[in-house]
Amino acid sequence: MAATARTLTEVQTPFMTDQPPATTLRSIQGEQETTRQLDLFMPQEDVDLYVDSVDDQILLCRERGRHSFPSAKETGLRFNGGVDEETGLLVRRVMCTCCRLAERVEYWDVKHRGTRVTRCEYVGASVVYHTEHTKDGGLRRYTNKPGHGRMKPKQVKTAVATGMLAGTVSYRDLLKAAKQANDERLGAR
């Protein structure tokens, strides 16, 4: 029993550090997971640079964590991608209405009897990202350069908010304005 007793600090995994303390007892899989997790996501400094280099439409999609694709009800069920050669499924392609750089490719299985459609079944979809040349010769892209890791929406929100507030207002003025807005909100009831 004494051999299995450990103090809390020996088994506790650090929350905000890059490396676990040397006294932590971990399996090989756990060590690999820590390394892979650190490499998977982009550091906040790189997210800050990305946010400064893209336009507002891209940031809207990044902050939401998803694109705004129109539904079949909005645009009609128009199969503008033809027929998939391998599967025989009909293909519908729609662009994101916000950033205009992401294209959703949907696959549909249309059942028919004779010449009459009897059922239209959604099979699946994937997203294709495009790049666009701007008038000033730059390149507009949703994805970041390869090899930098993934961005979380929370990281993008943090970078946007930091860019808006950093150096423009004092913390005391910010607290005063927040208290005043809350008082106005409660007084309006």
C-alpha positions in Angstrom: 0.0 0.0 0.0 2.8 2.4 0.8 4.3 1.9 -2.7 1.2 3.1 -4.4 0.6 6.2 -2.1 1.6 9.4 -4.0 1.2 13.0 -3.1 -1.1 15.2 -5.1 1.8 17.1 -6.7 3.4 13.9 -8.1 0.4 12.9 -10.1 -1.1 16.3 -10.9 -0.6 17.3 -14.5 0.3 20.9 -15.1 -2.4 23.0 -16.8 -0.6 25.9 -18.4 3.0 24.7 -18.9 4.7 23.1 -21.8 6.5 20.2 -20.0 5.3 18.1 -17.1 7.3 18.2 -13.9 10.0 15.5 -13.6 8.2 13.9 -10.6 5.0 13.1 -12.6 4.5 9.4 -13.3 3.4 9.0 -16.9 3.0 6.3 -19.4 4.7 6.4 -22.8 1.4 7.1 -24.4 0.9 10.1 -22.1 4.3 11.6 -23.0 3.6 11.2 -26.7 0.2 12.8 -26.3 1.7 15.9 -24.5 4.2 16.3 -27.3 1.6 15.9 -30.1 -0.8 18.3 -28.4 1.8 21.0 -28.2 2.6 20.6 -31.9 -1.0 20.4 -33.0 -2.1 24.0 -32.2 -0.6 27.3 -33.3 1.1 29.4 -30.6 -0.8 32.6 -29.7 1.9 34.8 -31.1 1.5 33.2 -34.6 -2.3 33.6 -34.3 -1.8 37.3 -33.6 0.3 37.7 -36.7 -2.3 35.8 -38.8 -5.1 38.0 -37.5 -3.2 41.1 -38.4 -2.6 39.8 -42.0 -6.2 38.8 -43.0 -9.4 40.7 -43.7 -12.6 41.0 -41.6 -14.6 38.4 -43.6 -12.0 35.7 -42.9 -11.9 36.7 -39.2 -15.7 36.4 -38.9 -15.5 32.7 -40.1 -12.5 32.1 -37.9 -14.1 33.5 -34.8 -17.3 31.5 -35.3 -15.3 28.4 -36.0 -17.5 27.6 -39.0 -18.5 28.9 -42.4 -21.8 30.3 -43.4 -23.0 28.1 -46.3 -26.4 28.7 -47.7 -28.9 25.9 -47.3 -30.6 24.0 -50.1 -33.8 25.8 -49.2 -32.2 29.2 -49.7 -30.3 28.5 -53.0 -32.3 25.7 -54.4 -31.1 22.1 -54.8 -29.0 22.8 -57.9 -26.4 20.2 -58.7 -23.7 22.4 -60.2 -20.8 20.0 -59.6 -22.0 17.4 -62.0 -21.8 13.7 -61.2 -19.0 12.1 -59.2 -17.1 9.7 -61.5 -16.3 7.1 -58.8 -19.6 7.0 -56.9 -22.2 8.2 -59.3 -23.5 10.7 -56.8 -24.7 14.1 -57.8 -22.5 17.0 -56.5 -23.7 20.3 -55.2 -21.1 23.1 -54.6 -21.8 26.2 -52.5 -19.5 29.0 -51.4 -19.3 30.5 -47.9 -21.3 33.7 -48.1 -19.0 35.4 -45.6 -15.3 34.8 -46.6 -16.0 33.5 -50.1 -12.9 31.3 -49.9 -14.4 28.1 -48.6 -16.5 25.8 -50.9 -18.7 23.1 -49.5 -18.9 20.0 -51.8 -22.0 18.0 -51.0 -22.7 14.5 -52.3 -26.4 13.5 -52.9 -27.9 10.1 -53.9 -31.0 10.7 -56.0 -33.3 7.7 -56.2 -35.6 7.5 -59.1 -38.2 5.3 -60.7 -38.2 5.7 -64.5 -37.8 9.4 -65.1 -39.4 10.5 -61.8 -37.3 11.4 -58.7 -38.6 9.5 -55.7 -36.1 10.4 -53.0 -33.0 12.7 -52.7 -30.7 11.6 -49.9 -27.8 13.6 -48.5 -24.6 11.4 -48.3 -21.8 13.7 -47.1 -19.8 16.8 -47.7 -16.3 18.1 -47.6 -14.8 21.6 -47.6 -12.4 22.9 -50.2 -10.4 26.1 -49.5 -9.5 28.5 -52.3 -7.0 31.3 -52.7 -7.7 34.6 -54.4 -5.4 37.2 -55.9 -6.3 40.7 -54.8 -6.2 43.9 -56.9 -3.0 45.1 -55.3 -1.2 41.8 -56.1 -1.5 40.1 -52.8 -2.8 36.7 -52.0 -6.1 36.3 -50.0 -6.3 32.9 -48.3 -8.3 31.4 -45.5 -5.7 28.8 -44.4 -2.4 29.7 -42.9 0.9 28.7 -44.3 1.6 25.0 -43.9 3.4 23.8 -40.8 2.1 26.3 -38.3 -0.5 24.2 -36.5 -4.3 24.7 -36.1 -6.0 27.8 -34.8 -8.8 27.6 -32.3 -11.6 30.1 -32.5 -10.8 31.1 -28.9 -7.3 32.0 -30.0 -8.6 34.1 -32.9 -11.1 35.9 -30.6 -8.3 36.6 -28.1 -6.1 38.1 -30.9 -8.9 40.2 -32.3 -9.9 41.6 -28.8 -6.3 42.2 -27.9 -5.7 44.1 -31.1 -8.8 46.3 -30.4 -8.0 47.2 -26.8 -4.2 46.9 -26.4 -2.7 50.4 -25.9 -5.9 52.3 -26.7 -7.6 52.5 -23.3 -6.6 52.2 -19.7 -7.8 49.3 -17.7 -9.5 51.8 -15.2 -11.4 53.5 -18.0 -12.5 50.1 -19.3 -13.8 49.1 -15.9 -15.6 52.4 -15.5 -17.3 52.0 -18.9 -18.3 48.4 -18.2 -19.9 49.4 -14.9 -21.7 52.3 -16.5 -23.0 50.1 -19.3 -24.2 47.5 -16.8 -26.0 50.2 -14.7 -27.7 51.5 -17.9 -28.8 47.9 -18.8 -30.2 47.3 -15.3 -31.9 50.8 -15.3 -33.6 50.1 -18.6 -35.6 47.3 -17.2 
